[in-house]
Amino acid sequence: MFYINAPFSEDVGPGYPVYISPFIVTQPVDTSVPTGANTTMSVVAAPQAQYNRGYWLDYLWSFDDVPITEGGYYTGSRGGELIITSADAAVAGDYFVQVSNISGSISSSTATLTVV
């Protein structure tokens, strides 16, 4: 068990759970790919469920400020890695991810995908 002064603390004593809001450990980065190539945008966030009383992190990727749905160019829009297949001009632009859990949410920095 972790306590309030420890990383990812989850309990300050009997009956007083502390749920930790997510935070970004590794931000997505700008990427450049040739037309037709596959690429991945990724983010690392914490705390993982084992440190937050079983509450998982939820992810939602956005492209040019519009939430991404699965299909077409995209796989993994609700996870830490967004896979973009057969990239072309239609998917060139700005990406970010919102990470949330029971305690709150945070948005990553924006990463730009350039297709050349």
Backbone hydrogen bonds, N-H to C=O, Kabsch-Sander energy under -0.5 kcal/mol:
donor,donor_aa,acceptor,acceptor_aa,energy
4,I,11,D,-0.5
6,A,3,Y,-3.2
9,S,6,A,-1.2
10,E,2,F,-0.6
11,D,2,F,-0.7
12,V,16,Y,-2.0
16,Y,13,G,-2.1
18,V,10,E,-1.6
19,Y,17,P,-0.5
23,F,46,A,-2.6
25,V,44,V,-3.2
26,T,44,V,-1.9
31,T,112,T,-2.6
33,V,114,T,-2.6
36,G,87,A,-3.8
37,A,34,P,-2.1
39,T,84,I,-2.6
41,M,82,L,-2.7
43,V,80,G,-2.1
44,V,26,T,-2.1
46,A,23,F,-2.3
51,Y,48,Q,-2.1
52,N,49,A,-1.7
54,G,49,A,-2.5
55,Y,52,N,-1.9
56,W,54,G,-0.7
58,D,100,S,-3.3
59,Y,78,R,-0.6
60,L,98,Q,-1.6
61,W,77,S,-2.1
62,S,96,F,-2.8
63,F,66,V,-2.7
64,D,94,D,-3.3
66,V,63,F,-1.7
68,I,61,W,-2.7
71,G,74,Y,-2.4
74,Y,71,G,-2.3
75,T,83,I,-1.9
79,G,76,G,-1.8
82,L,41,M,-3.1
83,I,75,T,-3.2
83,I,81,E,-0.6
84,I,39,T,-3.2
84,I,82,L,-0.5
85,T,73,Y,-2.6
85,T,83,I,-0.5
87,A,37,A,-2.9
91,V,88,D,-1.9
92,A,89,A,-0.9
93,G,113,L,-1.5
95,Y,111,A,-2.9
96,F,62,S,-1.6
98,Q,60,L,-2.3
99,V,97,V,-0.5
99,V,106,I,-3.1
100,S,58,D,-2.6
101,N,104,G,-2.4
104,G,101,N,-0.9
106,I,99,V,-2.4
108,S,97,V,-2.8
111,A,95,Y,-3.0
113,L,93,G,-3.3
114,T,31,T,-2.9
114,T,112,T,-0.6
116,V,33,V,-2.6
116,V,114,T,-0.5
